[in-house]
Amino acid sequence: MDLERGGDRRATAMTTATSVPPLFTELVDDAGLFPPEALTMAAASTRHRRDKAAGHPVLTHRFLCMSEELPALLAAVGPEDRFRLGLITPLDTEAVYRALARIADDPRIELALVEGPLPDGPDPVAAARRAVSVLGALPEGVPGHVEVPLTGDQPSVPAVFRVLAEGGRAAKVRCGGLRPELFPSCERLGAFVHACVTGGVPFKATAGLHHAVRHHDERTGFTHHGFLNLLLAVCRLVDGGTEDATVAALSSTDTTALVAEARQVSPATASTARNLFVSYGSCSTSEPIEDLRALGLLAKEKAA
C-alpha cells in the first residue's frame, strides 16, 4: 500500500532539543489558514517559517493549503523557502491535475500529501473508487487521503474502507467545525477508528481537535473531541481492545486517567498506532505543544 510511514523521521526527532515520546512525534499539521485561526497567507507562511526554524518534534512541518489558494501561497514563499505541502483539493481529475501543474518543478514546494472529500454521489463505494482512481495521478510515494463523512448510511463505511485499502489510499475524518452537525458522536468516531485499525487503513484527522482532552468550549458552545483521546482510542484497538473500549477512550474527560494511560503505552504500540493515525490538522501550532507540556507528557526541555 502507498502509505506514509514516519518511523525513521520520528526516531530522528528524538535527538532534537525537545525529547518527544513516539506517540506524539510528528503529530500536528499546520492548518493556520483554516478557522477558527484563519490566518492570512502572509501571516500563516510567516508562522510556518518560524515553526520550521524552531523545529519542534510534535509538528510535522507540513503546510495545509486548499488548491484554490495555491497562487497566493506561491506568491508568499520566497526563493529560499522549502514548504512541505499538504494539498487539499476536490478529488476530481481536472482539479488534481490543475493543482499538480501549479507546483510542478517548483523547488520551493514539496508535495507531502493530498487530501480531499469523498466525491458526491448516491453510492459511497462507487465514490471511493473514483477517488482512488483520481489519486492515481499523484507522484509515487505521495499519500492520498479521502475524507469519509460520518453521516448517512453507516453500513456502507466498511465497504468504503475496503476500497481504500485495496487502492493503497488512506482516510481522513472530520472531528468538528463551525456547526454542531460537524462534530461526530463518540460512537460514530469510534466506528471510524475501528474500521481503520481493523482494515489497516491509515487516517488523518481535521477540525475540532483544539485540545488534548475532550472538553466543552464555552466560546463555541460545542463539546470537542481531544487529540489525546483519539490517540488512545487507536492504541486500545492496536492492543486488542474492542470498539466499546475505543468509544470509552473517546468519551473520557478524566485527564488524570488519560495521562496515566498515555504514559503506559509501549513503544511497539505507539509505533503501530502512529502508522495508523498519521496526523491531525490544527489551526494553532502552539496549543497542542502547550497542552502536552502542561499534562507532563513531554520530556523536560533541554538547554540549547
C-alpha positions in Angstrom: 0.0 0.0 0.0 1.1 3.6 -0.7 1.2 4.7 3.0 3.0 7.3 4.8 5.5 5.8 7.3 7.1 8.2 9.8 9.2 5.8 11.9 12.6 7.0 10.7 11.8 10.7 11.0 10.3 10.2 14.4 13.4 8.5 15.6 15.5 11.4 14.3 13.2 13.9 16.0 14.0 12.4 19.4 17.6 13.8 19.1 16.5 17.4 18.9 16.3 20.0 21.7 13.0 18.7 22.9 12.6 14.9 23.6 9.1 13.8 22.5 7.7 10.3 23.0 7.0 8.5 19.7 3.2 8.7 20.4 3.3 12.5 19.9 6.2 12.9 17.4 5.2 14.5 14.0 1.6 14.6 15.1 0.4 18.1 14.1 0.0 19.5 10.6 -0.1 23.3 10.2 -3.7 24.3 9.3 -3.2 28.0 10.1 -5.2 29.1 7.1 -8.3 27.4 8.4 -10.9 28.5 11.0 -11.0 29.5 13.8 -7.5 30.9 13.4 -8.0 31.7 9.7 -4.7 33.5 9.2 -3.9 35.4 6.1 -1.5 33.7 3.7 1.2 36.2 4.7 0.7 35.6 8.5 0.4 31.8 8.0 3.5 31.5 5.9 5.5 33.7 8.3 4.4 31.5 11.3 5.3 28.4 9.3 8.8 29.6 8.7 9.2 30.4 12.4 7.9 26.9 13.4 10.3 25.3 10.9 13.2 27.2 12.3 12.2 26.1 15.9 11.8 22.5 14.7 9.6 21.2 17.5 9.2 17.4 17.0 5.4 17.5 17.8 4.9 19.3 14.5 5.0 17.6 11.1 6.1 20.9 9.4 3.5 20.2 6.6 1.6 23.3 5.5 -2.0 22.6 4.7 -3.4 24.6 1.8 -6.6 24.5 -0.4 -5.9 24.1 -4.1 -7.6 27.4 -4.9 -5.1 29.2 -2.6 -2.0 27.8 -4.3 -1.4 31.1 -6.3 -1.4 33.0 -3.0 1.0 30.5 -1.5 3.4 30.6 -4.4 3.4 34.4 -4.2 4.1 34.3 -0.5 7.0 31.9 -0.4 10.5 33.2 -1.1 13.3 31.7 -3.2 14.9 30.2 -0.1 11.7 28.7 1.3 11.1 25.0 1.3 7.5 24.2 2.2 6.2 20.7 2.6 2.7 21.0 1.2 -0.4 19.2 2.3 -2.7 19.9 -0.6 -6.5 19.9 0.0 -8.4 19.6 -3.2 -11.6 18.2 -4.7 -10.9 14.6 -5.8 -11.8 15.0 -9.4 -9.3 14.6 -12.2 -9.3 18.1 -13.5 -8.8 19.7 -10.1 -6.0 17.4 -9.1 -4.1 17.8 -12.4 -4.5 21.5 -12.3 -3.1 21.7 -8.8 -0.2 19.4 -9.6 0.7 21.5 -12.6 0.8 24.7 -10.5 3.6 23.3 -8.3 5.4 21.1 -10.8 9.2 21.7 -10.9 8.9 24.5 -8.2 11.8 23.8 -5.8 10.1 25.8 -3.1 7.3 23.3 -2.8 7.5 19.6 -1.8 4.2 17.8 -2.2 3.9 15.9 1.0 0.3 14.6 0.8 -3.0 15.2 -0.9 -6.4 15.0 0.8 -9.9 15.7 -0.3 -13.6 14.8 0.3 -15.3 11.7 -0.9 -16.8 12.7 -4.2 -20.5 13.4 -4.3 -22.9 10.6 -5.4 -25.6 8.3 -4.1 -23.2 5.3 -3.8 -20.3 5.9 -1.4 -18.5 2.8 -2.6 -18.5 4.0 -6.2 -17.4 7.4 -5.0 -14.5 5.8 -3.1 -13.5 4.0 -6.3 -13.5 7.3 -8.2 -11.4 9.0 -5.5 -8.8 6.2 -5.6 -8.6 6.4 -9.4 -8.1 10.2 -9.3 -5.4 9.8 -6.6 -3.5 7.6 -9.1 -2.3 10.8 -10.7 -0.1 11.5 -7.6 3.7 11.1 -7.8 4.9 7.9 -6.5 5.2 7.9 -2.7 2.8 10.8 -2.1 0.0 9.6 0.2 -3.6 10.4 -0.7 -6.3 10.7 2.0 -10.1 10.5 1.3 -12.4 12.2 3.8 -15.1 9.7 4.8 -18.2 11.5 6.1 -19.5 10.2 9.4 -23.1 10.9 8.4 -25.6 9.0 6.4 -25.6 5.2 5.7 -23.1 3.8 8.2 -23.3 0.2 6.9 -21.6 1.4 3.7 -18.5 2.5 5.6 -16.7 -0.9 5.9 -17.0 -1.3 2.1 -15.6 2.2 1.6 -12.6 1.2 3.7 -12.1 -1.9 1.7 -11.9 0.2 -1.4 -9.3 2.5 0.2 -7.2 -0.4 1.4 -7.3 -2.2 -1.9 -6.3 1.0 -3.7 -3.4 1.8 -1.3 -5.0 5.0 -0.1 -5.7 6.4 3.4 -8.7 8.0 5.1 -9.5 11.3 6.7 -12.0 12.2 9.4 -13.6 15.5 10.4 -13.9 15.8 14.1 -15.6 19.2 14.3 -16.1 22.5 12.6 -18.2 25.7 12.8 -21.6 23.9 13.1 -22.7 21.3 15.6 -23.6 18.7 13.0 -19.9 18.6 12.0 -19.0 17.1 15.4 -19.4 13.3 15.1 -20.6 11.4 18.2 -18.1 9.3 20.1 -19.9 6.2 18.7 -19.5 7.3 15.1 -15.9 8.4 15.5 -15.2 5.1 17.3 -16.7 3.1 14.4 -14.5 5.1 12.0 -11.3 4.4 14.1 -12.3 0.7 14.4 -12.7 0.4 10.6 -9.3 2.0 10.0 -7.5 -0.2 12.5 -9.1 -3.5 11.6 -8.8 -2.7 7.9 -5.2 -1.5 8.1 -6.1 1.9 6.6 -4.1 4.9 7.9 -6.0 8.1 8.6 -5.6 11.7 9.5 -8.0 14.0 11.3 -9.1 17.5 10.8 -11.1 20.2 12.7 -12.2 20.4 16.3 -9.2 18.9 18.0 -8.3 22.1 19.8 -7.0 20.4 23.0 -5.6 17.2 24.2 -8.6 16.1 26.3 -12.3 16.1 25.4 -13.9 19.3 26.7 -16.8 21.7 26.4 -15.7 25.0 24.8 -17.6 28.0 26.3 -16.7 30.1 23.3 -18.3 27.9 20.7 -20.8 26.1 22.9 -19.6 22.7 21.4 -18.1 19.7 23.1 -14.8 19.0 21.3 -13.0 15.7 20.9 -9.5 15.5 22.3 -6.4 14.5 20.3 -5.1 12.5 23.3 -8.5 10.7 23.4 -8.2 9.9 19.7 -4.6 8.6 20.1 -5.5 6.4 23.0 -8.6 5.1 21.2 -6.3 3.8 18.4 -3.8 2.4 20.9 -6.5 0.4 22.7 -7.5 -1.2 19.4 -3.9 -1.9 18.5 -3.6 -3.7 21.9 -6.6 -5.9 21.1 -9.3 -3.7 22.6 -12.9 -3.7 21.5 -14.9 -1.0 19.7 -16.6 -0.2 23.0 -13.2 0.4 24.6 -12.5 2.8 21.8 -15.7 4.7 22.4 -14.9 4.8 26.1 -11.5 6.4 25.3 -13.1 9.0 23.1 -15.7 9.8 25.7 -13.4 10.2 28.7 -12.9 13.6 30.3 -10.8 12.1 33.1 -7.5 13.9 32.4 -5.6 12.1 35.2 -6.6 8.6 33.9 -5.8 9.5 30.2 -2.4 10.9 31.1 -1.6 7.8 33.1 -2.7 5.5 30.2 -0.6 7.5 27.7 2.5 7.0 29.9 2.0 3.3 29.8 1.8 3.0 26.0 4.6 0.7 24.9 7.0 1.8 22.1 5.6 -1.0 19.9 2.0 0.1 20.4 2.9 3.7 19.8 4.7 2.9 16.6 1.8 0.8 15.2 -0.8 3.4 16.4 1.0 6.3 14.7 1.4 4.4 11.4 -2.4 4.3 11.5 -3.2 7.7 13.0 -0.8 9.7 10.8 -1.5 13.3 12.0 -4.2 15.9 12.5 -4.5 19.4 11.2 -4.5 22.2 13.9 -5.0 25.9 13.2 -2.8 26.5 16.2 0.7 25.0 16.2 1.4 26.1 19.7 -1.6 24.9 21.7 -1.0 21.2 21.1 2.5 21.5 22.4 1.4 23.6 25.4 -1.3 21.1 26.2 1.2 18.2 26.2 3.7 20.1 28.2 1.0 21.1 30.8 0.0 17.5 31.1 3.6 16.4 31.7 3.7 14.3 28.6 6.7 16.0 27.1 10.2 15.4 28.5 11.9 18.3 30.1 13.2 20.9 27.7 16.9 20.6 27.1 19.2 23.6 27.2 20.3 24.8 23.8 
